[in-house]
Structures are given as C-alpha cells and as structure tokens.
Amino acid sequence: MIRLVTPLLTALALGFAFACILWPRRQRLLRDLPLVIFLSVGLGFGISSLLFFLWLLAFGQAGSAFAAFEIPFVLILTAFALLFRRRRARAASLVTETVQVRRAGSKLEWIAAVIFLATLLAAIRGFMWFVHGALNGGWDAWGIWNLRAKFLFLGGSHWSDAFSAEGSLSHTDYPLLIPASVARAWSYVGSDIPQVPILIGALFTAATAGLLFSSLSTLRSRIQGLLAATVLLASPFFIVLGTAQYADVPLGFFMLSTLVLLCLHESAAKEGGSMMALAGTSAGLAAWTKNEGVLFLVCLLLGHLSLAMGRRNLRSHLQQLPPFVAGLAPVLLMVAYFKLHFAGHNDLFSSLTTALKMLGRIARWRVVARAFADQLLHFGGWVVVPVTPFLALYILLVGVAKQMGNSLKICLRALSLTALGYFFVYIVAPVPLDWLLQTSLNRVLVQLWPSILFLVFVATNPPQGELPIGKEAGN
C-alpha cells in the first residue's frame, strides 16, 4: 500500500512545490490552499511525467533507480519552495471579498451546498461502481494508453519500440503524459498493477471538480462554485470517462486550469507574471496530454493575439506573453522532441490534398453539423433534464455580467476556436465519419465541458445574495 501511495504523493508534492514557488504572494497561501492543491494534481503528474521521460532518454530504461532520484529531488524542491515563500516580498491578494446583500443568499448557499454534497456522494458511488465493472478501463485504456505505459515500464532498453513504424500499435503520435505517469508509478511499485491508472483517473476527476469549485469561489462567489461543480459531477458521462482511464478528463483539467490561471492573473491586477507562467506551463501540459491540447494551445494564442490586434495598447497586451512563453517553452520543447523523434503519423490528417477534398463534400458538413446539434440536447448522458437548455435558462435568469475582463474574452475566444477546430477535424478526417462521430464526439466535448462551465459561471451574475466587491469583481 505504501509503495502505491508514494508515487502519487510524490507527484502531488512536486506540483505543490512548483505552484508555491510561482504563486504571486507571501501571506495569503493558506486562504488559497484548496485552489493550489487542486492545481498541484495536474502540475505534479505533468512535471513528473516529463522527468520520467527525460530519465528514459538519459538512462534507457525505467526502474527503482528513478524513485531514488525523484524523491530526494522533490524533498529539496519543497524545502526550497518553503524558504522562497518565507522570504518573498509582499504581493497583491487574489481573494475577492463578498458581502451578503440579502439573508436569503445565505440560505441559498446552504441549499446549494447540500445538493453538491449529495451529488458528490452519488458521483463517488458511481465512480466505484464503474471501476468495479472494468478494472482495466475502456478499450482505449488497454489498447492505447496503458499498453503504451507497459512498453515504457516493461520494455527495458526497447521501450521506444512502442512508437516503431514497423509495429502494429495504433496512435503512436499520442503524447505521453498519461502513459509516462502510469509507468512512473509502476516503477515505484515494481509491478504493473491496475490500481495505478484507476487512482490517477480518480485524482484527475476529483481535481477537475475541485478546481472548478475553488476557482469560481475565488473569482466570483462560493455559490457559483458549488453550482458549477454540482453540474459537472452530475454529468454522468464525465464520471464514466473518469473511470475509463483515457486522457480526455486530464486534458479537460489542463484546459480548465489554463483558463483559470489567466483569469486569476487579471484579478490580481496583473501583479507580476507568475500566474501567466503557470498558465503557460498548464497549456504546455495540455499539449503533452493529447493532440487536441496542441489545437487548444494554438487557439489560445490566436485568442490573445486577436484581442490585442483590436486594441490601441497593443504593446501592453503583448507584454503578457513573455512570462506565458517562459512557462510554456520547456514543456513545448519536450513535446516537439517527442513528435520529431518518436511519434508516428496522425491518422486523422493524411495530407493537405485529402483535407481539401473532404472540405468540398457538403454531405460531411451536414452529418457533422447534425451530430454537434444533437449533442446540444443529449450531451453528457443526462437522463431527466438536458443540461444545455438548463444552462441557457440559468444564464437568462441571472444575467451576464456587464463588464468582462480581457482574460475572460481571451478564454471565450480560445474555447470557441477550439470547438470550431474540433468541428473541422471531423470534416477533414479521412476515416469513416459515422464511426468517428459515434466513438469520439462525446469524449472530445467532455474535454471542453469543465471549461464551458467555468466560463458560464464566471461570466454570469451571482444568483441572489452574494455580490463580489473586489477590485476586479465586475470583470
């Protein structure tokens, strides 16, 4: 049991130390502790998977020696983070104060909390039930992600055969955050036990909901955080996909964390660039998780540049990019190295000529548009009330905030462009369209779902009772 818990705690400690070093204040860390902890889940597994990949490149195989290196490294980094924060200069607070306008607001919050707890218990029970029915996850888990992890762990000096063009393995271009995280934990345990990918999936599922709640509680109000997390946990397919041991829920986490960090940066009155650096790291880890993360990164940069081009103070907008790039560059270099030296071809994009040919087929546009429209009513596996009309009704009832900050506008553009990019991927993919839509559309939309909920609740007014009064509360 200790061997199983050690690699998970080490990854969390690594992510926590990294976040503490870059968190832009000294005395308010305890008030932001839940937010930092949930961010640390993704940062920890992301950074540790990069370290494991570097270890394989340097020493040729996994083994217990990696744990002997990583544990002291994390302890030293944690000690440095604590000393660094103790000596850090005063920084601006991120916490948005709230004031109770009506007594009913407090009652409403208690009701939301009770509903959230009931939903959380149901989600935990559902997660355990689905795990019991499929210990090895879904087809992509044992056919792609965990199989790749077995090559990294059991392949010895031949671990790179998992990406050989002469082999029969599929999707050899998929990035390695999940396989490397699983293989890394197996190297601690000394065996490829199925509990490792299950626990990693559980941590990312819980951290996504926790990050959604804690970020909205900080940026807007606690009741909005409770409502958003409740909707996420009540989405049946989100829980199912969390148990499937795929990369879609982790990718959704990194998309969400990137958008959250961008909004936190602005709410802190642009104090320093450390939040932007964290956002850059998170966006890079999205690209290290799955190919869709590369598309998200491109759309995020396009969203930022499109907003900057329409403003007079172009220089001030572009000045936010250097810290973002500083956090992004190390991860992106690792992604590029993997793509250039190991990854095979992408089966969803064969050539520009084929893509242009597919674009000219009107029938494909109709099929894809119909599938996306159908998901508006049936997304997530909700049985009683379709979630999309429910959210639309919520927005109409509470209203949209009168002012939106630049970061929120960038996030909206980035997510819209990413969804549009997904649409065009289905158009140009040289594979049977009906099969592709049936097997992947609900999964790729789950990638966007936590970020959609974040943007909906951060851009709307708090429902009756709590109004933010922080400096940037109206944004």
Sequence and secondary structure as in RCSB ss.txt:
>XXXX:A:sequence
MIRLVTPLLTALALGFAFACILWPRRQRLLRDLPLVIFLSVGLGFGISSLLFFLWLLAFGQAGSAFAAFEIPFVL
ILTAFALLFRRRRARAASLVTETVQVRRAGSKLEWIAAVIFLATLLAAIRGFMWFVHGALNGGWDAWGIWNLRAK
FLFLGGSHWSDAFSAEGSLSHTDYPLLIPASVARAWSYVGSDIPQVPILIGALFTAATAGLLFSSLSTLRSRIQG
LLAATVLLASPFFIVLGTAQYADVPLGFFMLSTLVLLCLHESAAKEGGSMMALAGTSAGLAAWTKNEGVLFLVCL
LLGHLSLAMGRRNLRSHLQQLPPFVAGLAPVLLMVAYFKLHFAGHNDLFSSLTTALKMLGRIARWRVVARAFADQ
LLHFGGWVVVPVTPFLALYILLVGVAKQMGNSLKICLRALSLTALGYFFVYIVAPVPLDWLLQTSLNRVLVQLWP
SILFLVFVATNPPQGELPIGKEAGN
>XXXX:A:secstr
 HHHHHHHHHHHHHHHHHHHHHSS SS TTTTHHHHHHHHHHHHHHHHHHHHHHHHHHHSS  HHHHHHHHHHHH
HHHHHHHHHHHT          EEE SHHHHHHHHHHHHHHHHHHHHHHHHHHHHHHH TT SHHIIIIIHHHHH
HHHHSGGGGGGGG TTS  S TTS SHHHHHHHHHHHHHTS  THHHHHHHHHHHHHHHHHHHHHHHHHT HHHH
HHHHHHHHT HHHHHHHHTT SHHHHHHHHHHHHHHHHHHHHTTT SSHHHHHHHHHHHHHHHH HHHHHHHHHH
HHHHHHHHHTSS HHHHHTTHHHHHHHHHHHHHHHHHHHHHT    TT   HHHHHHHHT HHHHHHHHHHHHHH
HHHGGG SSS HHHHHHHHHHHH B S   HHHHHHHHHHHHHHHHHHHHHHH SS HHHHHHHHHHHHHHHHHH
HHHHHHHHSB  SSSEEE STTTT 
